[in-house]
Amino acid sequence: MIFKAVLDVRTAIGEKVTSADIEVNDVPPGSPFSKALMEDEYPGDRREGRPESVIATTGIGLWKVVPSALNGALAYANVLSPKIVLESTLIAVFEPPPPPVAKPKRTKTSKPDEKLKT
């Protein structure tokens, strides 16, 4: 797992950046989820329209520091999105499974003729 993270960082730095200041990007718990800036580690069947909160960062991300041309302030460009876990994922893990559907029991019925013979 750590080796994959290191490889992702090396790939992002080597292939996407030639010369720039790089900063680590992690997402604080409780932040709103932004698909453009983060990657959901366990996407599952999440509803797109509902706002979600981040529970934890599971993989680091990288920002590229870019000076703004307008006023000289610093801006950030996403180089590698941090991997996160959403609140809905945690709820799904701890939510009990739905109860099994009970099948109706079939009883064996005897034929009317058999009762008369005995």
N, CA, C and O atoms as a GROMACS GRO file, in nm:
protein
  472
    1MET      N    1   0.082  -0.118   0.000
    1MET     CA    2   0.000   0.000   0.000
    1MET      C    3   0.088   0.126   0.000
    1MET      O    4   0.061   0.220  -0.074
    2ILE      N    5   0.191   0.126   0.083
    2ILE     CA    6   0.281   0.241   0.089
    2ILE      C    7   0.358   0.253  -0.041
    2ILE      O    8   0.382   0.363  -0.090
    3PHE      N    9   0.397   0.138  -0.098
    3PHE     CA   10   0.472   0.141  -0.222
    3PHE      C   11   0.390   0.200  -0.336
    3PHE      O   12   0.443   0.272  -0.420
    4LYS      N   13   0.260   0.170  -0.338
    4LYS     CA   14   0.172   0.227  -0.441
    4LYS      C   15   0.163   0.377  -0.425
    4LYS      O   16   0.164   0.451  -0.524
    5ALA      N   17   0.153   0.425  -0.300
    5ALA     CA   18   0.146   0.569  -0.275
    5ALA      C   19   0.275   0.637  -0.320
    5ALA      O   20   0.271   0.744  -0.381
    6VAL      N   21   0.388   0.576  -0.291
    6VAL     CA   22   0.518   0.632  -0.333
    6VAL      C   23   0.527   0.634  -0.485
    6VAL      O   24   0.573   0.733  -0.543
    7LEU      N   25   0.483   0.527  -0.549
    7LEU     CA   26   0.485   0.521  -0.694
    7LEU      C   27   0.394   0.627  -0.755
    7LEU      O   28   0.430   0.691  -0.854
    8ASP      N   29   0.275   0.647  -0.696
    8ASP     CA   30   0.184   0.752  -0.744
    8ASP      C   31   0.248   0.890  -0.733
    8ASP      O   32   0.236   0.972  -0.825
    9VAL      N   33   0.315   0.916  -0.622
    9VAL     CA   34   0.382   1.046  -0.602
    9VAL      C   35   0.495   1.063  -0.703
    9VAL      O   36   0.508   1.169  -0.765
   10ARG      N   37   0.575   0.959  -0.720
   10ARG     CA   38   0.686   0.968  -0.816
   10ARG      C   39   0.635   0.991  -0.958
   10ARG      O   40   0.692   1.070  -1.033
   11THR      N   41   0.527   0.922  -0.994
   11THR     CA   42   0.469   0.938  -1.127
   11THR      C   43   0.416   1.080  -1.145
   11THR      O   44   0.440   1.143  -1.248
   12ALA      N   45   0.345   1.130  -1.044
   12ALA     CA   46   0.289   1.264  -1.053
   12ALA      C   47   0.397   1.370  -1.063
   12ALA      O   48   0.386   1.463  -1.143
   13ILE      N   49   0.501   1.356  -0.985
   13ILE     CA   50   0.609   1.455  -0.988
   13ILE      C   51   0.688   1.445  -1.118
   13ILE      O   52   0.720   1.547  -1.180
   14GLY      N   53   0.720   1.323  -1.160
   14GLY     CA   54   0.803   1.304  -1.279
   14GLY      C   55   0.734   1.332  -1.409
   14GLY      O   56   0.796   1.384  -1.502
   15GLU      N   57   0.606   1.300  -1.418
   15GLU     CA   58   0.537   1.313  -1.546
   15GLU      C   59   0.458   1.442  -1.561
   15GLU      O   60   0.443   1.492  -1.672
   16LYS      N   61   0.408   1.495  -1.453
   16LYS     CA   62   0.318   1.609  -1.462
   16LYS      C   63   0.384   1.741  -1.425
   16LYS      O   64   0.328   1.847  -1.455
   17VAL      N   65   0.499   1.739  -1.362
   17VAL     CA   66   0.562   1.861  -1.315
   17VAL      C   67   0.708   1.861  -1.358
   17VAL      O   68   0.779   1.763  -1.337
   18THR      N   69   0.751   1.970  -1.419
   18THR     CA   70   0.892   1.979  -1.455
   18THR      C   71   0.969   2.066  -1.355
   18THR      O   72   1.082   2.032  -1.318
   19SER      N   73   0.911   2.175  -1.311
   19SER     CA   74   0.974   2.259  -1.211
   19SER      C   75   0.866   2.339  -1.140
   19SER      O   76   0.801   2.425  -1.200
   20ALA      N   77   0.847   2.310  -1.012
   20ALA     CA   78   0.744   2.381  -0.936
   20ALA      C   79   0.759   2.350  -0.789
   20ALA      O   80   0.826   2.254  -0.751
   21ASP      N   81   0.697   2.432  -0.706
   21ASP     CA   82   0.690   2.403  -0.564
   21ASP      C   83   0.572   2.308  -0.542
   21ASP      O   84   0.462   2.332  -0.590
   22ILE      N   85   0.598   2.201  -0.470
   22ILE     CA   86   0.496   2.099  -0.445
   22ILE      C   87   0.464   2.098  -0.295
   22ILE      O   88   0.554   2.108  -0.212
   23GLU      N   89   0.336   2.086  -0.263
   23GLU     CA   90   0.294   2.075  -0.124
   23GLU      C   91   0.202   1.954  -0.110
   23GLU      O   92   0.130   1.918  -0.202
   24VAL      N   93   0.206   1.894   0.008
   24VAL     CA   94   0.119   1.780   0.038
   24VAL      C   95  -0.023   1.833   0.057
   24VAL      O   96  -0.044   1.938   0.119
   25ASN      N   97  -0.118   1.760   0.004
   25ASN     CA   98  -0.258   1.796   0.014
   25ASN      C   99  -0.333   1.685   0.085
   25ASN      O  100  -0.345   1.574   0.033
   26ASP      N  101  -0.383   1.716   0.205
   26ASP     CA  102  -0.470   1.622   0.273
   26ASP      C  103  -0.601   1.695   0.302
   26ASP      O  104  -0.607   1.818   0.300
   27VAL      N  105  -0.705   1.619   0.329
   27VAL     CA  106  -0.837   1.678   0.346
   27VAL      C  107  -0.878   1.663   0.493
   27VAL      O  108  -0.882   1.551   0.544
   28PRO      N  109  -0.909   1.773   0.561
   28PRO     CA  110  -0.951   1.762   0.701
   28PRO      C  111  -1.087   1.695   0.714
   28PRO      O  112  -1.174   1.714   0.628
   29PRO      N  113  -1.108   1.615   0.819
   29PRO     CA  114  -1.239   1.553   0.840
   29PRO      C  115  -1.349   1.658   0.850
   29PRO      O  116  -1.329   1.765   0.907
   30GLY      N  117  -1.464   1.627   0.794
   30GLY     CA  118  -1.577   1.719   0.796
   30GLY      C  119  -1.584   1.809   0.675
   30GLY      O  120  -1.683   1.881   0.658
   31SER      N  121  -1.482   1.807   0.590
   31SER     CA  122  -1.483   1.890   0.469
   31SER      C  123  -1.586   1.835   0.370
   31SER      O  124  -1.608   1.714   0.365
   32PRO      N  125  -1.648   1.923   0.292
   32PRO     CA  126  -1.740   1.872   0.188
   32PRO      C  127  -1.662   1.804   0.076
   32PRO      O  128  -1.552   1.847   0.040
   33PHE      N  129  -1.720   1.698   0.021
   33PHE     CA  130  -1.655   1.623  -0.087
   33PHE      C  131  -1.663   1.699  -0.217
   33PHE      O  132  -1.768   1.751  -0.255
   34SER      N  133  -1.549   1.707  -0.287
   34SER     CA  134  -1.542   1.769  -0.419
   34SER      C  135  -1.476   1.670  -0.514
   34SER      O  136  -1.358   1.637  -0.500
   35LYS      N  137  -1.553   1.622  -0.610
   35LYS     CA  138  -1.503   1.521  -0.704
   35LYS      C  139  -1.384   1.574  -0.784
   35LYS      O  140  -1.298   1.496  -0.825
   36ALA      N  141  -1.379   1.704  -0.808
   36ALA     CA  142  -1.270   1.763  -0.887
   36ALA      C  143  -1.138   1.765  -0.810
   36ALA      O  144  -1.031   1.764  -0.870
   37LEU      N  145  -1.144   1.768  -0.675
   37LEU     CA  146  -1.023   1.782  -0.595
   37LEU      C  147  -0.985   1.656  -0.516
   37LEU      O  148  -0.874   1.648  -0.464
   38MET      N  149  -1.076   1.558  -0.508
   38MET     CA  150  -1.053   1.440  -0.426
   38MET      C  151  -1.092   1.314  -0.502
   38MET      O  152  -1.165   1.319  -0.601
   39GLU      N  153  -1.041   1.201  -0.454
   39GLU     CA  154  -1.078   1.072  -0.512
   39GLU      C  155  -1.136   0.985  -0.402
   39GLU      O  156  -1.073   0.962  -0.299
   40ASP      N  157  -1.257   0.937  -0.424
   40ASP     CA  158  -1.324   0.851  -0.327
   40ASP      C  159  -1.259   0.712  -0.331
   40ASP      O  160  -1.261   0.646  -0.434
   41GLU      N  161  -1.202   0.669  -0.219
   41GLU     CA  162  -1.133   0.541  -0.210
   41GLU      C  163  -1.229   0.423  -0.229
   41GLU      O  164  -1.191   0.322  -0.288
   42TYR      N  165  -1.351   0.436  -0.180
   42TYR     CA  166  -1.451   0.329  -0.190
   42TYR      C  167  -1.578   0.386  -0.251
   42TYR      O  168  -1.673   0.416  -0.178
   43PRO      N  169  -1.583   0.403  -0.383
   43PRO     CA  170  -1.696   0.473  -0.444
   43PRO      C  171  -1.832   0.406  -0.425
   43PRO      O  172  -1.930   0.476  -0.399
   44GLY      N  173  -1.842   0.276  -0.436
   44GLY     CA  174  -1.970   0.209  -0.415
   44GLY      C  175  -2.081   0.269  -0.501
   44GLY      O  176  -2.057   0.315  -0.612
   45ASP      N  177  -2.201   0.267  -0.448
   45ASP     CA  178  -2.315   0.324  -0.520
   45ASP      C  179  -2.363   0.450  -0.448
   45ASP      O  180  -2.469   0.453  -0.386
   46ARG      N  181  -2.281   0.553  -0.457
   46ARG     CA  182  -2.307   0.682  -0.393
   46ARG      C  183  -2.400   0.765  -0.480
   46ARG      O  184  -2.390   0.763  -0.603
   47ARG      N  185  -2.490   0.838  -0.416
   47ARG     CA  186  -2.579   0.928  -0.489
   47ARG      C  187  -2.506   1.057  -0.520
   47ARG      O  188  -2.448   1.119  -0.430
   48GLU      N  189  -2.509   1.098  -0.645
   48GLU     CA  190  -2.434   1.216  -0.689
   48GLU      C  191  -2.492   1.348  -0.637
   48GLU      O  192  -2.416   1.440  -0.607
   49GLY      N  193  -2.623   1.359  -0.625
   49GLY     CA  194  -2.684   1.487  -0.590
   49GLY      C  195  -2.673   1.525  -0.444
   49GLY      O  196  -2.685   1.643  -0.411
   50ARG      N  197  -2.650   1.429  -0.356
   50ARG     CA  198  -2.649   1.455  -0.213
   50ARG      C  199  -2.510   1.498  -0.167
   50ARG      O  200  -2.412   1.430  -0.199
   51PRO      N  201  -2.497   1.609  -0.092
   51PRO     CA  202  -2.365   1.649  -0.043
   51PRO      C  203  -2.312   1.549   0.060
   51PRO      O  204  -2.388   1.497   0.141
   52GLU      N  205  -2.184   1.523   0.055
   52GLU     CA  206  -2.121   1.425   0.143
   52GLU      C  207  -2.008   1.491   0.222
   52GLU      O  208  -1.949   1.588   0.176
   53SER      N  209  -1.980   1.436   0.340
   53SER     CA  210  -1.869   1.485   0.422
   53SER      C  211  -1.756   1.383   0.421
   53SER      O  212  -1.779   1.262   0.413
   54VAL      N  213  -1.634   1.434   0.428
   54VAL     CA  214  -1.515   1.350   0.432
   54VAL      C  215  -1.493   1.305   0.576
   54VAL      O  216  -1.500   1.386   0.669
   55ILE      N  217  -1.466   1.176   0.594
   55ILE     CA  218  -1.435   1.122   0.727
   55ILE      C  219  -1.284   1.122   0.750
   55ILE      O  220  -1.238   1.161   0.857
   56ALA      N  221  -1.207   1.078   0.650
   56ALA     CA  222  -1.062   1.068   0.667
   56ALA      C  223  -0.992   1.067   0.532
   56ALA      O  224  -1.052   1.036   0.429
   57THR      N  225  -0.864   1.103   0.534
   57THR     CA  226  -0.779   1.093   0.416
   57THR      C  227  -0.704   0.962   0.425
   57THR      O  228  -0.642   0.932   0.527
   58THR      N  229  -0.710   0.881   0.318
   58THR     CA  230  -0.640   0.753   0.317
   58THR      C  231  -0.518   0.753   0.226
   58THR      O  232  -0.437   0.660   0.233
   59GLY      N  233  -0.502   0.853   0.143
   59GLY     CA  234  -0.387   0.864   0.055
   59GLY      C  235  -0.356   1.010   0.030
   59GLY      O  236  -0.446   1.090   0.006
   60ILE      N  237  -0.228   1.044   0.036
   60ILE     CA  238  -0.191   1.185   0.023
   60ILE      C  239  -0.212   1.235  -0.120
   60ILE      O  240  -0.210   1.158  -0.216
   61GLY      N  241  -0.232   1.364  -0.130
   61GLY     CA  242  -0.241   1.430  -0.259
   61GLY      C  243  -0.130   1.533  -0.270
   61GLY      O  244  -0.060   1.560  -0.173
   62LEU      N  245  -0.116   1.589  -0.388
   62LEU     CA  246  -0.012   1.691  -0.410
   62LEU      C  247  -0.072   1.812  -0.477
   62LEU      O  248  -0.152   1.800  -0.570
   63TRP      N  249  -0.032   1.929  -0.430
   63TRP     CA  250  -0.066   2.057  -0.491
   63TRP      C  251   0.059   2.112  -0.559
   63TRP      O  252   0.170   2.091  -0.511
   64LYS      N  253   0.040   2.179  -0.668
   64LYS     CA  254   0.148   2.254  -0.734
   64LYS      C  255   0.120   2.401  -0.704
   64LYS      O  256   0.011   2.451  -0.733
   65VAL      N  257   0.217   2.470  -0.646
   65VAL     CA  258   0.201   2.611  -0.612
   65VAL      C  259   0.229   2.694  -0.737
   65VAL      O  260   0.337   2.684  -0.796
   66VAL      N  261   0.130   2.776  -0.775
   66VAL     CA  262   0.141   2.855  -0.896
   66VAL      C  263   0.118   3.002  -0.861
   66VAL      O  264   0.013   3.036  -0.805
   67PRO      N  265   0.212   3.090  -0.892
   67PRO     CA  266   0.186   3.232  -0.866
   67PRO      C  267   0.079   3.286  -0.960
   67PRO      O  268   0.080   3.258  -1.080
   68SER      N  269  -0.012   3.361  -0.905
   68SER     CA  270  -0.121   3.416  -0.985
   68SER      C  271  -0.070   3.535  -1.066
   68SER      O  272   0.007   3.617  -1.016
   69ALA      N  273  -0.114   3.544  -1.191
   69ALA     CA  274  -0.070   3.653  -1.279
   69ALA      C  275  -0.140   3.784  -1.245
   69ALA      O  276  -0.088   3.891  -1.276
   70LEU      N  277  -0.257   3.778  -1.182
   70LEU     CA  278  -0.335   3.898  -1.156
   70LEU      C  279  -0.277   3.983  -1.043
   70LEU      O  280  -0.247   4.100  -1.064
   71ASN      N  281  -0.263   3.925  -0.925
   71ASN     CA  282  -0.220   4.006  -0.811
   71ASN      C  283  -0.097   3.951  -0.741
   71ASN      O  284  -0.060   4.000  -0.634
   72GLY      N  285  -0.033   3.852  -0.795
   72GLY     CA  286   0.087   3.795  -0.735
   72GLY      C  287   0.061   3.699  -0.621
   72GLY      O  288   0.155   3.645  -0.563
   73ALA      N  289  -0.064   3.676  -0.587
   73ALA     CA  290  -0.097   3.582  -0.480
   73ALA      C  291  -0.073   3.439  -0.530
   73ALA      O  292  -0.066   3.414  -0.650
   74LEU      N  293  -0.060   3.348  -0.436
   74LEU     CA  294  -0.036   3.210  -0.473
   74LEU      C  295  -0.168   3.138  -0.502
   74LEU      O  296  -0.269   3.160  -0.434
   75ALA      N  297  -0.165   3.052  -0.601
   75ALA     CA  298  -0.279   2.967  -0.634
   75ALA      C  299  -0.227   2.823  -0.634
   75ALA      O  300  -0.106   2.800  -0.640
   76TYR      N  301  -0.319   2.729  -0.629
   76TYR     CA  302  -0.281   2.588  -0.624
   76TYR      C  303  -0.346   2.512  -0.738
   76TYR      O  304  -0.464   2.532  -0.770
   77ALA      N  305  -0.269   2.424  -0.800
   77ALA     CA  306  -0.321   2.335  -0.904
   77ALA      C  307  -0.306   2.192  -0.853
   77ALA      O  308  -0.203   2.156  -0.797
   78ASN      N  309  -0.409   2.113  -0.873
   78ASN     CA  310  -0.409   1.975  -0.825
   78ASN      C  311  -0.320   1.889  -0.915
   78ASN      O  312  -0.344   1.881  -1.036
   79VAL      N  313  -0.219   1.825  -0.857
   79VAL     CA  314  -0.131   1.736  -0.931
   79VAL      C  315  -0.173   1.591  -0.908
   79VAL      O  316  -0.182   1.513  -1.003
   80LEU      N  317  -0.198   1.554  -0.784
   80LEU     CA  318  -0.240   1.421  -0.746
   80LEU      C  319  -0.350   1.435  -0.641
   80LEU      O  320  -0.327   1.491  -0.534
   81SER      N  321  -0.468   1.383  -0.671
   81SER     CA  322  -0.582   1.397  -0.580
   81SER      C  323  -0.563   1.308  -0.458
   81SER      O  324  -0.521   1.194  -0.470
   82PRO      N  325  -0.596   1.362  -0.338
   82PRO     CA  326  -0.590   1.277  -0.219
   82PRO      C  327  -0.705   1.177  -0.220
   82PRO      O  328  -0.814   1.208  -0.268
   83LYS      N  329  -0.680   1.058  -0.168
   83LYS     CA  330  -0.785   0.957  -0.158
   83LYS      C  331  -0.852   0.973  -0.022
   83LYS      O  332  -0.785   0.988   0.080
   84ILE      N  333  -0.985   0.968  -0.022
   84ILE     CA  334  -1.060   0.994   0.100
   84ILE      C  335  -1.167   0.887   0.122
   84ILE      O  336  -1.200   0.810   0.031
   85VAL      N  337  -1.221   0.883   0.244
   85VAL     CA  338  -1.334   0.799   0.279
   85VAL      C  339  -1.449   0.891   0.316
   85VAL      O  340  -1.433   0.986   0.393
   86LEU      N  341  -1.566   0.863   0.259
   86LEU     CA  342  -1.684   0.946   0.283
   86LEU      C  343  -1.768   0.894   0.398
   86LEU      O  344  -1.759   0.776   0.436
   87GLU      N  345  -1.849   0.981   0.454
   87GLU     CA  346  -1.938   0.948   0.564
   87GLU      C  347  -2.033   0.834   0.526
   87GLU      O  348  -2.060   0.745   0.607
   88SER      N  349  -2.084   0.836   0.404
   88SER     CA  350  -2.178   0.732   0.360
   88SER      C  351  -2.113   0.594   0.357
   88SER      O  352  -2.180   0.494   0.381
   89THR      N  353  -1.982   0.587   0.329
   89THR     CA  354  -1.910   0.460   0.329
   89THR      C  355  -1.904   0.405   0.471
   89THR      O  356  -1.927   0.286   0.493
   90LEU      N  357  -1.874   0.491   0.567
   90LEU     CA  358  -1.867   0.447   0.705
   90LEU      C  359  -2.003   0.403   0.756
   90LEU      O  360  -2.013   0.304   0.829
   91ILE      N  361  -2.108   0.473   0.720
   91ILE     CA  362  -2.244   0.435   0.760
   91ILE      C  363  -2.280   0.300   0.700
   91ILE      O  364  -2.340   0.216   0.768
   92ALA      N  365  -2.245   0.278   0.574
   92ALA     CA  366  -2.276   0.151   0.509
   92ALA      C  367  -2.205   0.033   0.574
   92ALA      O  368  -2.258  -0.078   0.578
   93VAL      N  369  -2.085   0.056   0.627
   93VAL     CA  370  -2.009  -0.050   0.692
   93VAL      C  371  -2.074  -0.091   0.824
   93VAL      O  372  -2.082  -0.210   0.855
   94PHE      N  373  -2.120   0.007   0.901
   94PHE     CA  374  -2.176  -0.022   1.033
   94PHE      C  375  -2.327  -0.042   1.036
   94PHE      O  376  -2.383  -0.078   1.139
   95GLU      N  377  -2.391  -0.019   0.925
   95GLU     CA  378  -2.536  -0.038   0.918
   95GLU      C  379  -2.565  -0.188   0.911
   95GLU      O  380  -2.503  -0.260   0.832
   96PRO      N  381  -2.660  -0.237   0.994
   96PRO     CA  382  -2.689  -0.380   0.988
   96PRO      C  383  -2.753  -0.418   0.855
   96PRO      O  384  -2.824  -0.338   0.795
   97PRO      N  385  -2.728  -0.541   0.809
   97PRO     CA  386  -2.788  -0.582   0.683
   97PRO      C  387  -2.940  -0.596   0.699
   97PRO      O  388  -2.989  -0.617   0.810
   98PRO      N  389  -3.013  -0.584   0.590
   98PRO     CA  390  -3.159  -0.599   0.600
   98PRO      C  391  -3.194  -0.742   0.642
   98PRO      O  392  -3.120  -0.836   0.610
   99PRO      N  393  -3.305  -0.758   0.712
   99PRO     CA  394  -3.342  -0.894   0.755
   99PRO      C  395  -3.375  -0.981   0.634
   99PRO      O  396  -3.423  -0.932   0.533
  100PRO      N  397  -3.348  -1.110   0.646
  100PRO     CA  398  -3.378  -1.199   0.532
  100PRO      C  399  -3.528  -1.209   0.511
  100PRO      O  400  -3.608  -1.199   0.604
  101VAL      N  401  -3.564  -1.227   0.389
  101VAL     CA  402  -3.706  -1.240   0.354
  101VAL      C  403  -3.748  -1.383   0.388
  101VAL      O  404  -3.690  -1.479   0.339
  102ALA      N  405  -3.850  -1.394   0.471
  102ALA     CA  406  -3.898  -1.526   0.513
  102ALA      C  407  -3.979  -1.588   0.400
  102ALA      O  408  -4.069  -1.525   0.344
  103LYS      N  409  -3.947  -1.712   0.368
  103LYS     CA  410  -4.022  -1.784   0.266
  103LYS      C  411  -4.139  -1.854   0.335
  103LYS      O  412  -4.122  -1.908   0.444
  104PRO      N  413  -4.256  -1.853   0.274
  104PRO     CA  414  -4.369  -1.922   0.337
  104PRO      C  415  -4.343  -2.073   0.341
  104PRO      O  416  -4.294  -2.132   0.244
  105LYS      N  417  -4.377  -2.133   0.454
  105LYS     CA  418  -4.357  -2.277   0.469
  105LYS      C  419  -4.465  -2.352   0.393
  105LYS      O  420  -4.583  -2.314   0.396
  106ARG      N  421  -4.423  -2.456   0.328
  106ARG     CA  422  -4.519  -2.539   0.254
  106ARG      C  423  -4.550  -2.660   0.341
  106ARG      O  424  -4.460  -2.729   0.388
  107THR      N  425  -4.674  -2.682   0.361
  107THR     CA  426  -4.714  -2.800   0.438
  107THR      C  427  -4.759  -2.909   0.344
  107THR      O  428  -4.816  -2.882   0.238
  108LYS      N  429  -4.733  -3.031   0.384
  108LYS     CA  430  -4.772  -3.144   0.302
  108LYS      C  431  -4.920  -3.174   0.331
  108LYS      O  432  -4.959  -3.197   0.446
  109THR      N  433  -4.995  -3.174   0.230
  109THR     CA  434  -5.138  -3.205   0.246
  109THR      C  435  -5.165  -3.342   0.190
  109THR      O  436  -5.110  -3.382   0.088
  110SER      N  437  -5.250  -3.413   0.258
  110SER     CA  438  -5.284  -3.547   0.209
  110SER      C  439  -5.405  -3.538   0.118
  110SER      O  440  -5.485  -3.444   0.125
  111LYS      N  441  -5.416  -3.635   0.036
  111LYS     CA  442  -5.529  -3.639  -0.057
  111LYS      C  443  -5.655  -3.678   0.020
  111LYS      O  444  -5.646  -3.755   0.115
  112PRO      N  445  -5.769  -3.628  -0.019
  112PRO     CA  446  -5.893  -3.664   0.053
  112PRO      C  447  -5.920  -3.813   0.052
  112PRO      O  448  -5.976  -3.865   0.148
  113ASP      N  449  -5.883  -3.885  -0.054
  113ASP     CA  450  -5.910  -4.028  -0.063
  113ASP      C  451  -5.832  -4.109   0.039
  113ASP      O  452  -5.880  -4.212   0.087
  114GLU      N  453  -5.709  -4.062   0.074
  114GLU     CA  454  -5.626  -4.136   0.170
  114GLU      C  455  -5.687  -4.135   0.308
  114GLU      O  456  -5.674  -4.234   0.380
  115LYS      N  457  -5.753  -4.029   0.347
  115LYS     CA  458  -5.816  -4.022   0.480
  115LYS      C  459  -5.934  -4.119   0.489
  115LYS      O  460  -5.960  -4.175   0.596
  116LEU      N  461  -6.002  -4.139   0.380
  116LEU     CA  462  -6.119  -4.227   0.382
  116LEU      C  463  -6.079  -4.374   0.391
  116LEU      O  464  -6.155  -4.454   0.447
  117LYS      N  465  -5.963  -4.412   0.338
  117LYS     CA  466  -5.920  -4.552   0.337
  117LYS      C  467  -5.878  -4.599   0.475
  117LYS      O  468  -5.887  -4.719   0.503
  118THR      N  469  -5.834  -4.513   0.561
  118THR     CA  470  -5.787  -4.556   0.691
  118THR      C  471  -5.890  -4.568   0.796
  118THR      O  472  -5.859  -4.604   0.910
   0.00000   0.00000   0.00000
